């Protein structure tokens, strides 16, 4: 069981627990010739993140993501530029709200193990509320999976890949060596890079094997943490 290699696990939120809502973006891009299927848009997110990572783009730059996303969703070449612009204008912090079913199953399993967990996310001040509203988790006790802490970059004023954002979480894991804490994210630049610099063990969620041969650990689903 992969999770047994660690004494605690921290997670990103976007791409790990939540995706840009395909029930919103599907019809949006269908107008430009895209496929509105949920499965297509789930795949499109990771295609977008792979393109963003390949470009080395940090949080504020989403051009490569937008183009790769709409292409992956089946938008024809002549519509890509406009569709990418529409996606840029429509996808916002509050559309990152669609919970990934496999991730919820994995969280339940990790909770049953008694695994200490937390969230460290580049966000806009909304991520704790959205995680709770979407039925994923909350900080402390509540109706969903409890997290020791949920760190929102907007709230603390530091964003990945700056490793200091993790300090706001690690104070809630006193006594656990950083090397024994995993960080699971979906961005090579922000998550793998930031976690490595912070002395954590980085793991990339890579459901479609977009990063074959990479020099860091990858999982296809959070459920892999339980196997």
C-alpha positions in Angstrom: 0.0 0.0 0.0 1.6 3.2 -1.2 0.2 5.3 1.6 2.0 3.2 4.2 5.3 4.7 3.0 4.2 8.0 4.5 3.2 9.4 7.9 1.0 12.2 6.4 -0.3 13.3 3.0 -0.9 16.8 1.7 -3.0 17.4 -1.4 -3.5 20.0 -4.0 -7.2 20.7 -4.6 -7.7 21.5 -8.3 -7.1 18.4 -10.4 -6.9 16.3 -7.3 -10.3 16.6 -5.7 -12.1 19.1 -8.0 -12.1 19.8 -11.7 -13.5 22.7 -13.7 -17.1 21.7 -13.9 -17.6 19.7 -17.1 -21.4 20.2 -16.9 -20.6 23.9 -17.5 -17.7 23.7 -19.9 -19.1 20.9 -22.0 -22.1 22.9 -23.3 -19.8 26.0 -23.5 -17.4 24.4 -25.9 -20.0 22.4 -27.8 -21.0 25.7 -29.3 -17.5 25.7 -30.9 -17.6 22.1 -32.0 -16.4 20.4 -28.9 -17.6 17.2 -27.4 -19.7 17.9 -24.2 -19.2 14.5 -22.6 -18.0 14.5 -19.0 -15.3 11.9 -19.7 -13.9 14.0 -22.5 -13.7 17.1 -20.3 -12.0 15.2 -17.5 -9.3 14.1 -19.9 -9.1 17.7 -21.3 -8.1 19.0 -17.9 -5.1 16.8 -17.6 -4.1 17.4 -21.2 -4.2 21.1 -20.4 -2.1 20.6 -17.3 0.5 18.6 -19.2 0.8 21.4 -21.7 1.0 24.0 -19.0 3.7 21.9 -17.2 5.6 21.4 -20.5 5.7 25.2 -21.0 6.9 25.7 -17.4 4.0 28.1 -16.8 3.2 29.2 -13.3 -0.1 30.1 -11.7 -1.0 33.2 -13.7 -0.4 31.8 -17.1 -3.1 29.5 -18.6 -2.7 30.0 -22.4 -1.2 26.6 -23.1 -3.7 25.0 -20.8 -6.7 26.6 -22.6 -5.5 25.6 -26.1 -4.7 22.1 -25.1 -8.0 21.8 -23.2 -10.2 22.8 -26.2 -8.2 20.7 -28.6 -8.6 17.7 -26.4 -12.3 18.4 -26.1 -12.5 18.1 -29.9 -12.8 21.7 -30.9 -11.7 22.0 -34.6 -8.5 23.9 -35.5 -10.4 26.9 -37.0 -12.2 27.4 -33.7 -9.4 26.8 -31.2 -8.3 30.4 -30.7 -11.8 31.7 -30.1 -12.8 28.7 -27.9 -9.6 29.1 -25.9 -10.5 32.7 -25.3 -14.0 31.8 -24.3 -12.6 29.2 -21.9 -10.2 31.7 -20.4 -13.1 34.1 -19.7 -15.5 31.5 -18.4 -13.3 29.2 -16.3 -12.9 30.9 -12.9 -12.3 29.9 -9.3 -15.9 29.1 -8.7 -16.2 26.6 -11.6 -13.5 24.4 -10.0 -16.3 22.5 -8.2 -16.8 19.1 -9.8 -15.7 16.4 -7.3 -13.6 13.5 -8.8 -15.4 10.3 -7.8 -12.3 8.2 -7.4 -10.7 10.8 -5.2 -13.7 10.7 -2.8 -13.3 6.9 -2.5 -9.6 7.2 -1.8 -10.2 9.9 0.8 -12.6 7.6 2.6 -10.0 4.8 2.6 -7.2 7.1 3.9 -9.5 8.4 6.6 -10.3 4.8 7.7 -6.5 4.2 7.9 -6.2 7.2 10.2 -3.8 9.0 7.8 -3.2 12.6 8.8 -4.1 14.8 5.8 -4.2 18.4 4.7 -4.7 20.6 1.6 -2.3 23.2 0.1 -3.8 24.9 -2.9 -3.2 27.9 -5.1 -6.6 29.4 -4.9 -8.5 32.7 -4.7 -9.8 32.7 -1.1 -12.6 30.2 -1.9 -11.2 26.8 -1.8 -12.2 25.7 1.8 -15.8 26.7 1.1 -15.9 25.0 -2.3 -14.3 21.8 -0.9 -16.9 21.6 1.8 -19.9 22.6 -0.5 -18.8 19.9 -3.0 -18.8 17.2 -0.3 -15.0 16.6 -0.4 -13.6 17.7 3.0 -13.4 20.4 5.6 -10.8 21.6 8.1 -11.5 19.8 11.3 -14.5 17.8 12.2 -17.6 17.9 10.0 -19.8 15.9 7.6 -16.9 15.1 5.1 -13.3 13.9 5.4 -11.5 16.0 8.1 -8.3 17.8 7.1 -5.9 19.1 9.7 -5.5 22.3 7.6 -6.6 23.8 4.3 -4.1 26.3 3.0 -5.4 28.8 0.4 -2.6 30.8 -1.3 -4.7 33.9 -1.5 -5.3 33.8 2.2 -1.7 33.2 3.2 -0.1 35.4 0.5 2.3 32.8 -0.9 1.7 30.6 -3.9 3.3 27.4 -5.3 5.9 26.8 -6.5 7.2 28.9 -3.6 8.0 26.2 -1.1 7.2 28.5 1.9 3.4 28.0 1.3 3.9 24.5 2.8 5.1 26.0 6.1 1.5 27.1 6.8 0.5 23.4 6.6 3.5 21.8 8.2 3.0 23.5 11.6 -0.1 21.2 11.9 2.0 18.1 11.4 4.5 18.7 14.2 6.8 15.8 14.9 6.5 14.3 11.3 9.7 14.6 9.2 9.1 16.4 5.9 10.6 13.6 3.9 7.8 11.3 5.4 5.0 13.7 4.1 3.7 13.2 0.5 2.3 16.0 -1.5 0.0 15.0 -4.4 -0.7 17.5 -7.2 -1.3 17.7 -10.9 1.3 20.2 -12.0 5.0 19.5 -12.6 6.0 23.1 -12.3 4.0 24.2 -9.3 3.4 20.9 -7.4 6.3 18.7 -8.0 8.7 21.6 -8.1 7.3 23.3 -5.0 7.0 20.1 -2.9 10.6 19.1 -3.8 11.9 22.5 -2.8 10.0 22.2 0.5 11.6 18.8 1.3 8.4 16.8 0.8 7.9 13.7 -1.3 6.1 14.8 -4.5 3.6 12.6 -6.3 1.9 13.6 -9.6 -1.6 12.5 -10.3 -1.2 11.5 -14.0 -4.4 9.6 -15.0 -3.5 9.4 -18.7 0.2 8.7 -18.5 1.1 12.1 -19.9 4.4 12.1 -18.1 5.8 8.7 -18.9 9.5 8.4 -18.0 9.4 11.3 -15.5 11.9 11.3 -12.6 9.2 11.6 -9.9 6.5 9.3 -8.6 3.2 9.2 -10.4 -0.3 7.7 -9.7 -3.2 7.2 -12.1 -5.8 7.8 -9.4 -5.7 8.6 -5.7 -7.0 5.1 -5.2 -3.5 4.0 -6.1 -2.5 5.3 -2.7 -4.5 2.5 -1.2 -3.0 -0.3 -3.2 
